[in-house]
Amino acid sequence: MKSGQWRWHLDEMFVKINGEWHYLWRAVDHEGEVPESFVTGTRDKKAALKFLKKAMKKHGWAERFVTDKLPSYGAALREVGAAERQGTGRWLNNRAENSHVPFRRRERAMLRFRRMRSLQKFASVTNHFNSERNLSSRPLFKANRAAALAEWRELGSA
């Protein structure tokens, strides 16, 4: 599938950093991968628009944007000219909601986040650690895992 044919599931999740609530905006594609994530301090049209513009600049336009019923998504999609591509429904956004579970598990293991920057770095490399073990040989899996850990350590030292 080309990126223009992708279906993105957009969702935001609440993350507490040093006792203050922040919002992690995430796009989950039709395969369950997270191509883009963005941390903000607000949950409004401005934040949704910034997230959408960043995602579309990097990955191109999606054929369909599946969202929950947060009004910020509709307003941001109208502004970028993609309002007719938005889909909302009771269970349509389950792919995005279910993708929060492994993130929360890793967040708990790390004993939460202390800075917005560390959360953004962590969210940007989650796909590297989310490989399906049964689809690759052991040497390939170990090589990919080593590369992901090296990238994570490099981001941590920056």
C-alpha positions as CSV (number, residue, x, y, z in Angstrom):
1,M,0.0,0.0,0.0
2,K,1.3,3.5,-0.8
3,S,1.1,6.1,1.9
4,G,-1.8,7.8,0.1
5,Q,-3.9,4.8,0.6
6,W,-3.2,4.4,4.3
7,R,-5.8,4.6,7.0
8,W,-4.6,6.4,10.1
9,H,-6.2,6.0,13.5
10,L,-5.6,9.2,15.4
11,D,-5.8,9.3,19.2
12,E,-4.4,11.1,22.2
13,M,-3.5,9.8,25.5
14,F,-2.9,11.4,28.9
15,V,0.6,11.1,30.3
16,K,1.7,12.5,33.7
17,I,5.1,14.2,33.8
18,N,6.3,15.4,37.2
19,G,2.7,15.6,38.4
20,E,1.4,17.6,35.4
21,W,-0.8,16.2,32.7
22,H,0.5,16.2,29.1
23,Y,-0.9,14.7,25.9
24,L,0.7,12.2,23.6
25,W,-0.9,12.5,20.2
26,R,-0.4,9.3,18.2
27,A,-1.2,8.1,14.6
28,V,-1.5,4.4,14.2
29,D,-1.6,3.1,10.6
30,H,-3.7,0.2,9.2
31,E,-1.0,-2.3,10.2
32,G,-0.8,-1.2,13.8
33,E,2.5,0.6,13.5
34,V,2.9,4.1,15.0
35,P,4.4,6.3,12.2
36,E,4.1,9.6,14.2
37,S,3.7,10.7,17.8
38,F,3.8,14.2,19.3
39,V,3.8,15.5,22.9
40,T,1.9,18.7,23.8
41,G,0.8,20.4,27.0
42,T,-2.7,21.1,25.6
43,R,-5.5,19.1,24.0
44,D,-7.0,21.6,21.6
45,K,-7.3,22.5,17.9
46,K,-3.9,24.1,17.8
47,A,-2.2,21.0,19.2
48,A,-4.1,18.7,16.9
49,L,-3.3,20.9,13.9
50,K,0.4,20.9,14.7
51,F,0.4,17.1,15.1
52,L,-1.5,16.6,11.8
53,K,0.8,18.9,9.8
54,K,3.9,17.3,11.2
55,A,2.6,13.8,10.4
56,M,1.4,14.7,6.9
57,K,4.6,16.5,6.1
58,K,6.7,13.5,7.0
59,H,4.4,10.6,5.8
60,G,2.1,12.1,3.2
61,W,-1.7,12.2,3.2
62,A,-3.8,9.3,4.4
63,E,-6.8,8.1,2.5
64,R,-8.9,8.0,5.7
65,F,-8.4,9.5,9.2
66,V,-10.3,7.5,11.9
67,T,-10.7,9.5,15.1
68,D,-12.7,9.5,18.3
69,K,-15.2,12.3,18.7
70,L,-12.8,14.9,20.1
71,P,-13.9,18.2,18.3
72,S,-10.2,19.2,17.9
73,Y,-9.7,16.6,15.2
74,G,-12.6,17.8,13.1
75,A,-11.5,21.4,13.4
76,A,-7.9,20.6,12.5
77,L,-8.9,18.3,9.6
78,R,-11.2,21.1,8.3
79,E,-8.3,23.5,8.4
80,V,-6.0,21.3,6.3
81,G,-8.8,20.4,3.9
82,A,-9.3,16.8,4.9
83,A,-12.7,17.0,6.7
84,E,-14.3,14.6,4.2
85,R,-11.7,12.0,5.0
86,Q,-12.5,11.8,8.7
87,G,-14.3,8.8,10.1
88,T,-15.7,8.5,13.6
89,G,-17.7,5.8,15.1
90,R,-18.2,3.8,18.3
91,W,-15.6,1.1,17.7
92,L,-13.8,2.4,14.6
93,N,-10.8,3.7,16.6
94,N,-10.1,0.5,18.6
95,R,-6.8,0.0,16.7
96,A,-5.4,3.2,18.3
97,E,-6.9,2.5,21.7
98,N,-5.4,-0.9,21.8
99,S,-2.0,0.4,20.8
100,H,-1.9,2.3,24.1
101,V,-1.6,-0.9,26.1
102,P,2.0,-1.9,25.2
103,F,3.0,1.8,25.6
104,R,1.5,1.9,29.1
105,R,3.2,-1.3,30.0
106,R,6.6,0.1,29.0
107,E,5.9,3.4,30.7
108,R,5.1,1.6,34.0
109,A,8.4,-0.4,33.7
110,M,10.3,2.9,33.3
111,L,8.6,4.3,36.4
112,R,7.0,7.2,34.5
113,F,8.6,10.1,32.7
114,R,10.3,13.1,34.2
115,R,10.6,15.4,31.2
116,M,8.6,16.0,28.0
117,R,11.7,15.5,25.9
118,S,12.3,12.0,27.3
119,L,8.7,11.1,26.6
120,Q,9.0,12.4,23.0
121,K,12.2,10.4,22.5
122,F,10.6,7.3,24.0
123,A,7.5,7.6,21.9
124,S,9.5,8.1,18.7
125,V,11.4,4.8,18.9
126,T,8.6,2.5,20.1
127,N,8.2,0.8,16.7
128,H,11.8,-0.4,16.9
129,F,11.0,-2.5,19.9
130,N,7.7,-3.7,18.6
131,S,8.9,-6.5,16.2
132,E,6.9,-9.7,15.7
133,R,9.3,-12.4,16.8
134,N,7.6,-15.2,14.9
135,L,8.1,-13.5,11.5
136,S,11.9,-13.4,11.5
137,S,14.9,-15.7,12.1
138,R,16.8,-15.6,15.4
139,P,19.9,-13.9,13.9
140,L,17.8,-11.3,12.1
141,F,15.7,-10.7,15.3
142,K,18.9,-10.3,17.4
143,A,20.5,-7.9,14.8
144,N,17.3,-5.7,14.7
145,R,17.0,-5.7,18.5
146,A,20.7,-4.7,18.9
147,A,20.2,-1.8,16.4
148,A,17.1,-0.6,18.3
149,L,18.9,-0.7,21.6
150,A,21.9,1.1,20.2
151,E,19.6,3.8,18.8
152,W,17.8,4.0,22.2
153,R,21.1,4.4,24.1
154,E,22.2,7.1,21.6
155,L,19.0,9.1,22.1
156,G,19.4,8.7,25.9
157,S,22.9,10.2,25.8
158,A,21.9,13.1,23.6
